[in-house]
Amino acid sequence: MQLNGQETLPVTQAQAWEALNDTEMLKAAISGCESLTPIGEHEYEALLAVSVGPLKAKFKGRLKLSELNPPRSYQIAFEGQGGAAGHGKGEAKVWLEVLGPQQTQLHYSVVASVGGKLAQVGSRLVDMAAQKMAGDFFAAFNAALQQRYAVRLPSAPALPPKSAWQRFLDWYLGWLGRIFTGKV
């Protein structure tokens, strides 16, 4: 399985890097994550409840960060065991690109393999579950970034004032609507 993508984060590169290295923030953003515990320098143990199609299992695994280049990039090697459900392992590359003063593009590339019953449910279901997990993660992660850094998303531009003609047209269409609905 291969999964590539990018996500625009509403924070500086340094803030994005800090958040990507905050285990509590990551744990809260990863759907089904029950624990994410440091066990060494740049090494973590994780417990995840995962659903892939009809298969539901708890996976216990390890993550190891390498090739750290703060605040730009790192790699993550991961492996997990889900008992009778199967196992998975792979590697992810994550890198940050500055887009503006308060905007950073996070790029990711994941290569993973699964075995056991997990592989039997089909690569299409596994791919869809991985994409859903990524979408859920980024929705939660972006919300946490906005809360932590008090980010205000840009509001819609103000509409120009309506001309006399537009106000008349609005009144006229409303009047016609009331006539035809009997609410005059």
N, C-alpha and C positions, 0 to 999 in steps of 0.2 A: 504494500500500500504506500502511496505517496500522496502527500498533502502539502500544497503550497498556497500561500496567501499573504495578505497584508492588511493592516488595520491602521487607521489614522487615530492617534491619541491626542487629546486636547491639552497636552502638557509639554514642558521642555524635555529635551533628551535626558538631562540629568534626573529629572523627576520620574521619567519613564523607567530609567535604569534602576533607580531606587525602589520603585514599586515592583519591578520584575524580580527583585532580590529580597522582597519582604514576604517571608513564609506565611504570615497571617493573612496578608492581603491575597496572596495566591490561593491559599486554602479556601478562603471565602469565595473566590471567583471560579474555582474549578468545581463544576457540577459533580456531586456525589463524593467529593473529597471529605473523608472523615478525619484524616490526620496527615500532616506534612511536617515531619520531625527531622531537624538536623542531626546527623550521626557522625559527622566529620567535616573537615574543611571542604566546602562546596559539594557535600554529599548529603542526601536526604532519603528518608524512608517515607513511603506514602501508603495510605490505605484508601482505596476508592471503591465505591459501589457503582457498577457499570451495567447498563442495559444495552444489548445489541439484538434487535429483533425480539424473539421470544426468550433469549438467553439473558439471565440476570445473575451477576456474580460479584463477589468482593475480591478485588485484586490487591495483593500486597506486593509492593515493588520498591525499587531503588532508582534514584536519579543522581547523576553525577554531572556537575558542570565542568567544562574544560575550555581551553582556548579563550579564557576571559580577556576581553579588551575593553575595559570600562571607559566611558559609558556607551560603547558602540555595539559590542556583540559578544556572544558566547555560544557554545554548543552544549547540548544536553544529551547524554546517553541514558537510556532508561530500559528497564526490564521489569516484568511483573508476572506473578503467578496467581491464577484464579481457581486453583484446585481443579475440580472436574471440568470446569468451564474452559480451561485451556491456559495459554500463556501468550505473552507478547513481549517484543523488544524492538528497540530502534534507536534512532538518533534524530535530533532536531537541531537546526541552525536558526538562531535568532539574531537579527541585526536591526539597529535603529538608525534612521536617517532623519536629519533635521529638515523640516519643511518650512518652518517659520519660528518666530519668537516663542509661541505657545502651541506649537504643533509638531508632532514627531510621527513619522511613518514607521511602524513596526512591520518587518518582513519576517516570514518564517518558512522553513522548508523542512518537512518531516518525511522520513523514510522508516517504515515499520513493517514487521512481519508478525503474524499471529499463528498459533497452532492449537490443536485440540478441537473441542466442540466449537470454539470461537471461529476457527477456520472453516468449519463445516456449514456455518450459517450463510456463507457466501461473501465474496469480496464486496459485492454491491451493498449489502447491509452493513458491513464493517465500515466501508467508506462513508455511507450516509450517517452512521452513528458518530464517526470521527468529525465529519463536517458540522454536525449538530453540536457536538461538544465544543468545537472551536467557536462556533457562533454564540453559544451560551456563555462561554468563557469571556469573550470580548465584550459582550453586552454587560456582564457583571463587572468586569475589570474597568471598563470605561466609566460606569456608574461610580465605582469606588474611587477612581482617579478624580472625577468631578467633585465628589464629596471631600476627599482628602485635601485637594489643592484649591478648593472653592472656585472651581472653574465655572465660568458663565459661558454658555454656548451663545453664539451670535444670534440675535433676534432677527426676525424677518424685517426687511426694510419697510419704512413707513410708506404707505400709499399716498400718492399726491391727492390733494383735495379734489372733490368732484366738481365738475363745471356745472353751470346752471342747466345746461342741456341734459347732463347725466342725472341730476337731481329730478328734473321734470320727467325723464324717461322712467326712473325708478318709481315715482309717484303714479304715473300713467299705467305702468304694468301692474302695480299693486292694485290700482282702482279697477282695471280690467279683471284681475283675478278675483276681486271681491264680487263683481257683477256676475261672473260666470259660476261662482260657488254659492251665490245667494246670500252673501254676508255683507250686503251694502248697508 
